Amino acid sequence: MIRDRDAIVIGNEWLKPTASKTFQRIGASTGEMIAAVPKAIAADVDRAIAVARTAFELGDDGRGGASGRS
């Protein structure tokens, strides 16, 4: 079964990646391609880091914010 994805998950949301590059996932047991997935580039990583940092500072991870964890 081949699955194609055209989005990446950032902040619990499926978003279009900045570039249209993909890479293939190969099944270890068969050697066949099982999926083509988006390849994140630096801009996508920067977006993910910004979302994660905001969640960390606001406490959106369920632990009460950065000051509550020290």
C-alpha positions as CSV (number, residue, x, y, z in Angstrom):
1,M,0.0,0.0,0.0
2,I,1.5,3.3,-1.1
3,R,0.5,6.4,0.9
4,D,1.3,9.9,-0.2
5,R,1.2,12.9,2.1
6,D,1.2,16.5,1.0
7,A,1.3,18.1,4.4
8,I,3.4,18.2,7.6
9,V,2.3,18.4,11.2
10,I,3.2,21.6,13.1
11,G,1.5,22.5,16.3
12,N,-1.1,19.7,15.9
13,E,-2.1,21.0,12.5
14,W,-1.5,19.6,9.1
15,L,0.2,22.4,7.1
16,K,1.5,22.7,3.6
17,P,5.3,22.5,3.6
18,T,7.3,25.5,2.3
19,A,8.8,23.5,-0.6
20,S,7.3,20.8,-2.7
21,K,10.2,18.3,-2.2
22,T,9.4,14.8,-1.1
23,F,11.3,11.7,-0.1
24,Q,10.3,8.0,-0.3
25,R,9.9,5.7,2.6
26,I,11.0,2.2,1.8
27,G,9.7,-0.9,3.6
28,A,12.4,-2.8,5.3
29,S,10.9,-6.2,4.7
30,T,10.0,-5.8,1.0
31,G,12.3,-3.0,-0.2
32,E,9.3,-1.4,-1.9
33,M,8.3,2.2,-1.6
34,I,5.5,2.5,1.0
35,A,5.1,6.2,1.1
36,A,6.1,9.5,-0.4
37,V,6.2,12.2,2.3
38,P,7.0,16.0,2.3
39,K,10.6,16.9,3.0
40,A,10.8,19.7,5.6
41,I,13.3,22.5,4.8
42,A,14.8,25.1,7.2
43,A,11.7,27.4,6.9
44,D,9.5,24.5,8.1
45,V,11.8,23.7,11.0
46,D,11.8,27.4,12.0
47,R,8.0,27.4,11.9
48,A,7.9,24.3,14.1
49,I,10.4,25.7,16.6
50,A,8.4,28.9,16.9
51,V,5.2,27.0,17.5
52,A,6.9,24.8,20.1
53,R,8.6,27.8,21.8
54,T,5.2,29.6,22.1
55,A,3.6,26.5,23.5
56,F,6.4,26.1,26.0
57,E,6.2,29.7,27.2
58,L,2.4,29.7,27.4
59,G,2.2,26.4,29.1
60,D,0.2,24.8,26.3
61,D,1.8,21.5,27.1
62,G,-0.4,21.1,30.2
63,R,2.4,21.8,32.7
64,G,1.6,25.4,33.6
65,G,4.2,27.4,31.6
66,A,7.9,27.8,31.9
67,S,7.8,29.4,35.4
68,G,5.8,26.5,36.7
69,R,8.4,23.9,35.7
70,S,11.4,25.3,37.6
